[in-house]
């Protein structure tokens, strides 16, 4: 498989995890806005989420790209990203879900305001930022600092996030009854388990490379 397609597929898988991971406030707000204001307004909300994720990616990527391109750096990124995902996954598995409410202020206004709401809700969600820091660190180590592959990974990831958000907005009326604390609890447990597995795999690869090179 060409390296670019490998990066896109891995990005799509990460995007699917991200769409599940930040399912709390973003998921609920998207469903309710789509029901109350229509599909197009929900679409603008999803666009705001994508802009927020893109900003997180750029900040994470620029920060990591400032590091020197060396084996030591890639080892640190592999160890750090893997450990970060493991800890984050465990925290998601044992997270206690509370009933989520969305204020009326988010429901009102134009489509542009809906987009701003999507941007702010996602930006103020620490889970999204932590996810991007760990993910960019991990893929930078996996792709050995090849920025073009990291970029294709990002394209695959945000495309999946936006696509799933569009689907959520389109099916809002049918899935609204699923948005319960119990559903969100299991959603986070599944997301946390996937992150835990990916983190363990990344950390294992980093350890094996370290042992082999030393």
Secondary structure, DSSP 4 states (H G I P E B T S, - for coil): --HHHHHHHHHHHHHHHHHHHTTTHHHHHHHHHHHHH-HHHHHHHHHHHHHHHHHHHHHHHHHHHTS--SHHHHHHHHHHHHHHHHHHHHHHHTPPP------HHHHSS-HHHHHHHHHHHHHT-HHHHHHHHHHHHHHHHHTTT-HHHHHHHHHHHHHHHHHHHHHHHHTHHHHGGG-SHHHHHHHHHHHHHHHHHHHHHHHHHHHHHHHHH-
